[in-house]
Amino acid sequence: MRIAVVTGASSGIGREFALQIPRLYRNLDELWVMARRTEYLEELKKNVSIPVRIFDGDMQRDYIFERLEKELDRQEAKIRMLVNAAGYGKVGVFSDIDPKEQLGMITLNCHALTKISQICLPYLSNGSRIVNIASSAAFTPQPGFAVYAASKSYVYSFSQALRRELLSKGIFVTVVCPGPVDTEFFRRCGKLPNPFKDSVKAAPKCVVRKALEDSVKKKRVSVYGPAMKCARAVTKIVPDALTVDLLGRLNQIGRSLDEK
C-alpha cells in the first residue's frame, strides 16, 4: 500500500498538505492523517480525492504512536511522503508562560516529530520524501518567542543532518521555514511581539505549494516569499547577539504601540 502520512492535519499548514499531496502523488492508495480533533479530520476526509485513514489522538501521548506503528506493519505500507506538520507556539516572556505550555511545545515540536520519523523510517524507500515544518524563527534566537524558536531550531538542525544520513538510500528531507502564516496557529500562540510580522503573513496554500515544489526538486530548505528569504540571508551574516538585540527592541516597540 502506497501512502502519505501527515501530522497536524486538522488545520493550517498540515491540512493544506493533506489537500495538495494527492494532486502531486497520483498513484497513492491512501492518505494517513494525524491530529487531535476528530471532527476536523472527518471534515477533511470529505475534501480529499483518495481514501483517508484517520489517526485521531494527542501526539503528546504514546498511544497514537503505537496505533500508527501497528497499522504500518499490518498494511505493509510504503510511505512515499511523510509530513511532520504538528506543532504549536506560545508568545510571551519565558518567565510569564505556563511551564506546561513551554514543555508542551518541546514535546510536540521536537519529541513527537522525532518519534514519528523513527517509526516511519523503515517504511520509506528510494524516492520517498520527508517534509519537516520548522519556521523562520529557527534562523535566530527570538526573545518573546524563546522556546518556540529553540524548538524550531532543533527541527531545522535535525532535518539537515537526517537528510545527509538518508541520501545514500535515495530518501530526501526538506525542512520548511515559513514566516507568519495566516492560520489559527495565532489563536493559541497569542499576538506576535514584533508588530511588523503581521504585514508579511502568507497564505497556507502558497507556502505548501512552494514546499511541495521544493521537495520534488530535492531542496534542503524551503522558504516562501522575499521577506523571509531576506531574513534568512541576514541571519547568515549578522551575529546572533545583534539580531536578538534588534528583535528585543522591535518587541518593545510593539508593546508600546499596544499600550497606546
N, C-alpha and C positions, 0 to 999 in steps of 0.2 A: 504494500500500500504506500503510495507516494503522497506525502503530506507536507504542509507548512504548519509551524507552531508559532502562535503569537500570544505573548503575555500582556496583561494590561489592556485587553481588547475591548473592554466595555465602553471606553470613551476616548476622546482625544486622539493622540498620535497612534496608539495601539489599535483603536477602532478603524482608523483610516488605513493602516497597513492591512487589516483583515479585509477591507473592501477592495483594495487595489491589488493585492497579491494574486488573486485568481485571474486577473487580466494579464498579468505578467507570465505566470506559470500555467499554461493552458492544459498541461497533462496531469495536474494534481487530482488525486482521488478524493481527498478530504482536507478541510482546514480545521485545525485544533486550536481552540481559543481558551484562554485562562483569565479569570478575573473574579472579584468577589460578588459582583451584583448580577445574580442570575437573570433577572428580568431584562437587563440591558443586553446580555448575551443572547437571550431568546429573540429580542428585537433585531439584533444584528444578524442573526441567522436568517431572518426573512429577506435580508437585502444582499445576501451573498449567493453567487451563482453556482456554487458547488456545495456538497454536503458539509455541514459544520458539526463538529463534535465538541461539546461544552464540558469544560472542567471548571466548575464554579467552586470557589473557596478562597480562603485567606492565605496569601503567599508568605505570610509571616508565621505560618504553622506548617507542620511536617506532612499532614495527611494528603494535601493536594499534590505534593511531590511523589508520594507513594502511589497515588492513583495514576499519575502520568507514567511513571516508570513501569508499572504493571501493564498498562494498556499498550505502551510502545513495544514491550516484549510480546504480548499476546497477539498483536496485529502484525508483528514482524515489519514494523514501519520503516520507511526510508524517508528521512527528513531532507527535503530539498531546500527549505529555508526556515531558520529559527530567528524570530524577532523578540528580543528582550526589551519590552516597552513599559513594563510595570515599574512604577516608582512615584514618589511624591516629594515635595519640598515644603519647607516652613520658613517664612521670613521672620526676622527679628534678631535682637541681640541674644547671643548664646545663653547668657545667664537668665534671660526672661522667658525662655521657651521651656515648656513641659519636658522633663527628661524622657518621658515615654515617647514623645514625638521625635526627639533627637535620635534616640536609639532605634525607633521605628524606621526612620529614613535610612539608617545604616543597614538594618535588617533587610528591607525591601530593595533598596537601590544597589546594595553590594552583595549581601549574603544570598538572597533569592536568585539574583542574576547568575551568580557563580554556580549555585546548586543546579539550576535549570541547565546551564551549559554542560556541566558534568554529566547529568542524566542523559541529555540528548546526544552528546558527542559520539557514542558508539553507533548511533543510527544515522550519522552524517557520512557522506562519501564524496568521491571525486565530483566536483561541480556544485556541491552544496554551499549555501551561504549562511553566515551568521551576521545579523544586524543588531548591534547593541546601541540603545539610546542613551547617550550621555547628555551633554549640554555645553553651550559656550561658557558656562560657569566653570567648566573643567579646566579652562585655559589659565586661570589665575585664582589665588585665594580671594574670597569675597566677604568682607565684613558685612554683617546683616543677613548673610546667607551662608554662614561658615560651614555648617555640617553638610548642607546640601551640595555646596561647591566641592567640598572634600570628597563626598561620596561619588560625585560625577568624575572627579579626577581619577578615582580608583577605576571606574568603568573605562575611561579613556586609556589609562595605562595598561590595564588588564587586556583590553581588546587588541591593542597593538602587539603586545607580547604573544597573545594567543594566536594572532594572525601569523606571526613568524613561525611558530611551532607547527602550524597546520598546513603551511604552504606545500610541503612535500606530499601531502595527501590530496592536494587539489581542492582544499576547503578554504574559502576566502571570508575574512572577517572585515566588516566595515563598521566603524564607530560613527554615529550621527551626533553632531554637536549643534543643535539649533539654538537660536536666541529665544526670546519670549515667543510663545506660540499661542494663538487665540483659542484656548481650550478651557475646560472647567478646572484645570490644574490650579488656577489662581483663586478658586473658591476656598480651597483648603490652605493654599500657600499663604494667602494674605497679600496686601498691597506691596508691590515691589518698592524697595527702599530707594532705588535710583529713579528719579522722575522721568528720565529720558528713555527708559527701556520700553515704556508703553508705546512710544512712537514708532518702534521697529517690530511690533508684533507681526508674526507671519501666519498665514492660513495653514492649518494642518495638512490639507490636501497638497499644497505646494511643497511643503517640507518632505512629506512622504514620497511624493513623485520623484523629487530630486534624490532622496536616499535610495530608492529602488534603482534609479538610473545609475547612481554611483556604485551600488552593489554589483550590478550587471557588468560595469566597467572594471570591477575588482579594485576599487579605490580603497585606500586605508581609512580616510576620513571624509565625511560628507558634511559640508557646511552650506546652509542655504542663505542666499542674499548677500549683497555687497556690504551691508553694515557689519554682519557677523564675520565675513571674510576679512574685513579691515581690522576688526577686534582681534581676530586670531593672529594676524600679521603683527599687530602692535605688541601683543603679549610675547611674541617670539623675540622681540628686540628689547623691549623695556623691562628692567628688572622688576621682580615681584614686589619689592619694597615700594617702588614708585606707583605701580598700578593699584596696590592695596591702599596707599595713601589717597590716590585720586578717587577711588571708589568710595572710601570713607568720607571724603569731602562732598561728593555728589549725594551721598546718603543724608548728610547734614542739610544740604540744600533742599532735598526732598522733604525732610521733617519740618523745616522752616516754612515751606510752602503749605504743608498740611495744617500748620498751626494758624495760618493767616485766614 
